[in-house]
Amino acid sequence: MKVKIEKIKENPDNPRYIRDENFKKLVKSIQEFPEMLAVRKLVVNKDMFVLGGNMRLKALKEAGVKEIEVEVVDWSEEKQREFIVKDNLGYGEWNFEMLANEWDAESLEDWGLRIPGFDTMENLEDLFKMDEPEEKEESFKIILDYTEDDYNSVLEAFKKHSGSREEIVARLLGL
């Protein structure tokens, strides 16, 4: 059912939120790909309180959308609370190797996907560049010529290890 956006009420008890930069990306996503809204309806209860899509509702308002498709459910309070949490769980995991090899990193970033540790391959290259220290006698450079397999190995290492980038690089280099 299509309803005017002002009739839909944000859920004040929604335990999920979206921060500034990600909110801007969500608004941009809605503006650039409005067709997605027809297949990703907001889920509301019979009182028009959002159960699924609370952040999307805020972004829709920001994007100037006037009407939106909703799915109205008549569930118990307990079922509504369960849905609010389960609708936002991320059970799956990303195949970062496939994303790195078959998708454009800039597009992924524009769409809101963040690869842990860095956003694009250029950032990985930046990881291995060292600023020139002020005192030359203490400086050294590490020059790495890496292949796609090396890149994927480093990516896997970042996913498996915790610590600062410097600590991870030191472990990878055996220092």
GIGIMO-V636245 format. One record per helix or strand of 3 or more residues. SS is the DSSP state (helix for helix, strand for strand). FROM is the first residue (numbers start at 0). TO is the last residue. Records with the same first field share a line. If there is no record, write none. Layout:
# GIGIMO-V636245
SS->FROM-TO  FROM-TO
This chain:
# GIGIMO-V636245
strand->1-3  41-44  48-51  66-72
helix->4-6  19-31  35-38  53-62  76-85  95-101  104-109  120-126  135-137  147-159  164-172
